[in-house]
Amino acid sequence: MRVIAGEYRSRVLQAPKGEDTRPTSDKLRETLFNILGERVEGAHFLDLFAGSGAVGIEAMSRGAASCTFVESARPAIFALRANLEALGIRAGISLEAREVGSALERMLKAPQPFDLVFLDPPYEEADEYEAALQFLARHYKVLLAQGALVIAEHRKKKPLPERVKALERTRVKEQGDVALSFYRVSDAT
């Protein structure tokens, strides 16, 4: 695993030990950030189920103003902290070392609207997709900036819903056996 582009380009990232975390591939991260393009510059980024932090670190490398990493697995937290330390990333980051649900609840108390939200729970924990999307849809006025995008990485054979309350899927990008589903707040909301 490595950083694809930007300030930390080509720097190697540490992956968590064990089989519990499945890092987003370099190729899929490159595809994601090619799609996001200039939206990343100056954005407030939320990396849910962050694992090694590769996606959020890529956002910071490409000029995001801030990144909040949310991860609860100890090996992943260890790798994420090691990656941030090795790259010298200290400004504009925060780490919520807790379950996504409790982290999102906590964020409601000190709101920081996010421009870009990426979620990538373990594929076998399909209910985590729904729970995170439902929470973001229910609290979009507090957690999501105007025009925000919510992107979910998932198995291609397990498509996500076209609509989750206020969030409407606007695009699906398939690559190999995975897909990225892009959501934004519906104009009808």
N, C-alpha and C positions, 0 to 999 in steps of 0.2 A: 504494500500500500504506500502511496506517495501523494503529495499535494500536486495537483495538475497544473495550476497556473497562478500567477500573481506574485506577491511578495515572497512567499515561501515555496515557490515552484521547485519541483523535483525533490523536495525534502522527504525523507522516508518517515512513515508513521508506524508506531508500534500498535499491534493488534492485541486485544485481550487474550489471555491464555484460556484454553478450554474451548468447548464446542457450543457454549450458550449464546455467543454473540456472532452474528453473521455480518461482517462489514460490507458496506455498499462498495461495489467494485469500482476501480478507477474509471473504467469505461462508462459505467452508468453515471458516476459523478460528473464526468466530463459532459455527457449528454445533458444532464440536469442543468449544469451551469451554462452550457451553450444556449439552452432554451431561456434561462433567466436573464442572460446577458447583462445589460447595464442596470437592471433592477437591483442588483446586489450592491452596487456602489452606494454607500451611505445608509443601507438598510439595517433595520433591527431584526435580527434573525433568531428564531427559536428552533433548536434541534432537540426534538423529543425522541426518547429511546436512543440517545446519542451514541452509545457504544464507545468506540475509540475516539469519537469526536471528529472523524474525518470530514463529514459534510459541513459541520459548523466551522471547522478550521479552514476548509476550502473557501467558505463564505468570507471569513476574516482575511484570508490571503488575497481575495479579490476585492477588498475594500469595504466590506460591511462595517457599519459604525459600531455594532455590538452583536454579541451572540450569547444567548443563554442556553446552556447545555443541561439537559435533564436525563439522568441515568441513575438506576438503583443497584445494578449488579456490581459487586465489589471489584472483580477482575477488570471490568470495563472502566470503572471509575479510576482505578490505578493506571490503566493504559492512557486514558484521556488526560489525566493530570501529567503523566510523563510526557505526552505529546506536546501539551501546552508549554511545559517547562523547557523541553528540548528546543522548541521554536522561539522561546522567549516571549510568548504571547501573554501579556498581563493586563493590558488596558482593554476596556470594553467587553470583558467576559465575566460571566458568572456561572457557577455550577450548582445546580440543585441536585444533590445526592439523595434522591428520594423517588418514590413511585410517581409516575406521570400525573395520576389523578390528584394526589396531594400537592404536587408542585403547581399544577394549574389552579387549584383552590387557593393556594398561597399567593399566586400572582394576582388574583382578584383584589387582594387587600392593598397591594402597592402596584397599581396597574402600569404597565409599560406596553403600549400597543406594539404589536409586531407587524412588520411588512411582509416577512416570509416565514412560514412555519413548515418544517420538514418533520414527518413522522415515519418511523420505520420500526414498528415493534417486531418481535420474533414472529415469523410467518405462522407458526402453529398457534399463536395466541390471537386468533382472529377477532375475539371480542374486544381486544385493546384498540383496534382500528375504530370500531363503532363508538367505544367509550370516549376516545380522544376527539373524534370528529363531532360527536354529539355535544361534548362540553364546549368545544370551540364555537360551534354553531349557536349554542344557547347563550354564550357570553361574548359574541363577536363584537358588540359595541364597546366592550372594555378591553378585550385582548387583541383585536385585530385593527390595524390602521386602515384608513380608507384605501381601497384598491388592493388590499393584502391578498396574497396567494397562500393556500395551504396545499402542500404536496405530500402525497403518501406513496411510499414504495411498497409494493405487494406482489404476490405471485400473479402472473398473467392469467392463470387458470382460475383464480379466485377474485373476480372483479369486485370492485367496491361500488356502493350505490351511486346512482347518478345525482341524487340529491340527499342531503342530510340537513333538514330544517332550512336554515338561511343559507347554507352552503350548497352551491351548485357546481357539479363537475363540468369543466369547460374543455378539458383535453385529457387524452390518455396517450402516453408514449410507451410503446412496448419495445423491449430489447431482450432478446433471448427468452428466458422463461420468467422474466420479471417485467413489471410495468410501473410507470409513474402516473398517478392520477392527480390532476390539478383542479383545485376547487377555489372558488371566490364567492364572496357574498353576492347573492342574487339581486339584480336590480329590482325585482318584484318585492323585495323585503322592505 
